[in-house]
Amino acid sequence: MTPDFQSLAQRTRRDFLVSGSRGIGGLALAALLDRDHLLASPKPASPHAVGAAAAERLRAHFAPKAKNCIFLYMEGGVSQLDLFDPKPRLMQLSGQKPPDSFTQKARFPFIQKESAVLFGSPHPFRRYGRCGMELSQWLPSIGACADDIALVRSMHTEAFNHHPGELLMYCGSMMLGRPSVGSWINYALGSESQNLPGYVVLTAGRAASGGTTMFSSGFLPSNLAGVVFRDRGEPVRDLANPPGWSAEARHLGLDALRDLNGMHRRAVGDPEISARIASYELAARMQLAAPELTDLDREPADVRAAYGVDRNAGGLTTYRGGGPDAFKSFGRNCLMARRLVERGVRFVAIHHASWDHHNDLNSDLEFNCRVVDQPVGALLRDLKQRGLLDETLVVWASEFGRTPLGENRPGFAKVTGRDHHPFAFSMWMAGGGIRGGQVYGATDELGWNIERDAVHVNDFHATLLHCFGLDHERLTYRYQGRDFRLTDVAGSVVRPLLA
């Protein structure tokens, strides 16, 4: 075959360097990729699992207990004093001034320190399960699962406003642009699902105050970001074929797009283009998988009833938690979460807003508890009955708690709510390597400060990763010259929480 010397002469320096990567350049590239844990594993691995080589090494740290996570995020700051951390002494002193030492250095978004008074909870608690865990009477379905729950009453954070707090709880940092916890887990372990994203976000109630920044992949490949499913219509916008397009035409269009992206990747060498190609290929496979996944009519009637997918608001009218439609959408999301982890989805976040009870605490808190209690309890029992709870980590979290002080914001006729409280709040975990039936940590008699076994958000993340067999100090990604991790430079595994 005669060489085309004219075309060779017209080749650019970039063309030469790109083609040279097949030789010595390819060896150098392989060394760099291996250093950053991006080289393909020598063992057979899913072609859709980004970071498969890292996964092989990280699995050797220790045997994982969890394969999947369902992350129940109650946005707004759940009132631990009314649901998880009973304080009889606070009730006795309700209406009195707090000690000056409590408020002297504290920062509040709205409370006026000079006139603030203690605000006891009038809501009764009761003991649940063989362990006797004290929870609100407004959480009977969750309480029935107390023996599977590890309740942490000693959480704390630096964030006292919503968006920074949400970023810290999801991404381990209050800075924008960091990867979400679901992205980190999928980066390390990949997804077991070939036809669904490894990280799915389900929403109910009001829109998230931080938008989708909490579900971002940050500097990790973009196909590791959380994919937000809608609670009605198509689960993902534009997933279905446009009107007038046949399946064959759509397939040919995606093939052409893949080829164009491949040409662009070879020309510029940007690894992010590979993530884009993987996203388009996943979208094509989702077209086949999504209709079956979202068809909840396939579930038996008793299962649908247990989750409350057809519930109404029962006469409650508040709209802080999303209005009457939140009852159905949250129930559907919990059932959908179980169906997603059954199909190999690694991380499912259920985001419900809002629990930001600066006022009307009594009516709005009851509404939200009615929205979430039945479906969450049904989810825990359903996972356990199916043998999935041992390998599915279920987390209840919020960005911070609420103050033992009543909110006395100017313009409010009376105190009916609580302000943000980052110094001490509650969360819980169940399944997936967690020892249930225990309460960890304690706050003082007024619920202001932590008295025993403080747990920072970074400690929580270190513990969550440990359940997946991941050492939080070794799960890193090199970006802009340094190795980043979910827990940054902090965090310790809370070993008493582990089974």
JOPE-V266273 format. One record per backbone hydrogen bond with DSSP energy under -1.0 kcal/mol. CO is the residue of the C=O (numbers start at 1). NH is the residue of the N-H. If there is no record, write none. Layout:
# JOPE-V266273
co->CO nh->NH
co->CO nh->NH
This chain:
# JOPE-V266273
co->3 nh->5
co->4 nh->8
co->5 nh->9
co->6 nh->10
co->8 nh->11
co->12 nh->16
co->13 nh->17
co->14 nh->18
co->15 nh->19
co->16 nh->20
co->19 nh->22
co->20 nh->23
co->20 nh->25
co->23 nh->27
co->24 nh->28
co->25 nh->29
co->26 nh->30
co->27 nh->31
co->28 nh->32
co->29 nh->33
co->30 nh->34
co->31 nh->35
co->32 nh->36
co->33 nh->38
co->34 nh->37
co->46 nh->49
co->51 nh->55
co->52 nh->56
co->53 nh->57
co->54 nh->58
co->55 nh->59
co->57 nh->60
co->58 nh->61
co->68 nh->393
co->69 nh->348
co->70 nh->395
co->71 nh->350
co->72 nh->397
co->73 nh->352
co->75 nh->355
co->78 nh->80
co->80 nh->84
co->80 nh->85
co->83 nh->136
co->87 nh->91
co->88 nh->92
co->89 nh->93
co->93 nh->96
co->96 nh->118
co->99 nh->102
co->100 nh->104
co->117 nh->406
co->118 nh->95
co->124 nh->137
co->126 nh->135
co->128 nh->133
co->133 nh->128
co->135 nh->126
co->136 nh->139
co->139 nh->143
co->140 nh->144
co->142 nh->145
co->143 nh->146
co->145 nh->148
co->146 nh->149
co->146 nh->437
co->149 nh->437
co->149 nh->438
co->150 nh->429
co->151 nh->440
co->152 nh->427
co->154 nh->455
co->155 nh->425
co->161 nh->165
co->162 nh->166
co->163 nh->167
co->164 nh->168
co->165 nh->169
co->166 nh->170
co->167 nh->171
co->168 nh->172
co->170 nh->181
co->180 nh->184
co->181 nh->185
co->182 nh->186
co->183 nh->187
co->184 nh->188
co->185 nh->189
co->186 nh->190
co->198 nh->347
co->199 nh->227
co->200 nh->349
co->201 nh->229
co->202 nh->351
co->204 nh->353
co->208 nh->211
co->210 nh->213
co->212 nh->215
co->215 nh->226
co->216 nh->180
co->217 nh->220
co->221 nh->224
co->222 nh->225
co->227 nh->201
co->235 nh->230
co->236 nh->239
co->242 nh->245
co->246 nh->250
co->247 nh->251
co->248 nh->252
co->249 nh->253
co->250 nh->254
co->251 nh->255
co->252 nh->256
co->253 nh->257
co->254 nh->258
co->255 nh->259
co->256 nh->260
co->257 nh->261
co->258 nh->262
co->259 nh->263
co->260 nh->264
co->261 nh->265
co->262 nh->266
co->263 nh->267
co->264 nh->268
co->265 nh->269
co->270 nh->273
co->271 nh->275
co->272 nh->276
co->273 nh->277
co->274 nh->278
co->275 nh->279
co->276 nh->280
co->277 nh->281
co->278 nh->282
co->279 nh->283
co->280 nh->284
co->281 nh->285
co->282 nh->286
co->283 nh->287
co->285 nh->288
co->285 nh->289
co->286 nh->290
co->289 nh->293
co->290 nh->294
co->294 nh->296
co->295 nh->298
co->296 nh->299
co->300 nh->304
co->301 nh->305
co->302 nh->306
co->303 nh->307
co->304 nh->308
co->304 nh->309
co->308 nh->311
co->313 nh->316
co->319 nh->322
co->323 nh->326
co->324 nh->327
co->325 nh->329
co->326 nh->330
co->327 nh->331
co->328 nh->332
co->329 nh->333
co->330 nh->334
co->331 nh->335
co->332 nh->336
co->333 nh->337
co->334 nh->338
co->335 nh->339
co->336 nh->340
co->337 nh->341
co->338 nh->342
co->340 nh->345
co->341 nh->344
co->344 nh->192
co->346 nh->69
co->347 nh->200
co->348 nh->71
co->349 nh->202
co->350 nh->73
co->351 nh->204
co->352 nh->75
co->353 nh->206
co->355 nh->357
co->356 nh->358
co->357 nh->418
co->360 nh->364
co->361 nh->365
co->362 nh->366
co->363 nh->367
co->364 nh->368
co->365 nh->369
co->366 nh->370
co->367 nh->371
co->368 nh->372
co->369 nh->373
co->372 nh->376
co->373 nh->377
co->374 nh->378
co->375 nh->379
co->376 nh->380
co->377 nh->381
co->378 nh->382
co->379 nh->383
co->380 nh->384
co->381 nh->385
co->382 nh->386
co->383 nh->388
co->383 nh->389
co->384 nh->387
co->389 nh->432
co->391 nh->67
co->391 nh->68
co->393 nh->70
co->394 nh->430
co->395 nh->72
co->396 nh->428
co->397 nh->74
co->401 nh->421
co->404 nh->119
co->409 nh->412
co->416 nh->361
co->417 nh->407
co->419 nh->403
co->421 nh->401
co->422 nh->157
co->425 nh->155
co->427 nh->152
co->428 nh->396
co->429 nh->150
co->430 nh->394
co->431 nh->434
co->433 nh->499
co->438 nh->151
co->440 nh->153
co->442 nh->451
co->442 nh->452
co->444 nh->447
co->449 nh->444
co->452 nh->442
co->455 nh->156
co->456 nh->460
co->457 nh->461
co->458 nh->462
co->459 nh->463
co->460 nh->464
co->461 nh->465
co->462 nh->466
co->463 nh->467
co->465 nh->470
co->466 nh->469
co->467 nh->65
co->467 nh->66
co->471 nh->474
co->471 nh->475
co->474 nh->476
co->477 nh->484
co->479 nh->482
co->482 nh->479
co->484 nh->477
co->485 nh->488
co->487 nh->490
co->493 nh->495
co->494 nh->497
co->495 nh->498
co->497 nh->435
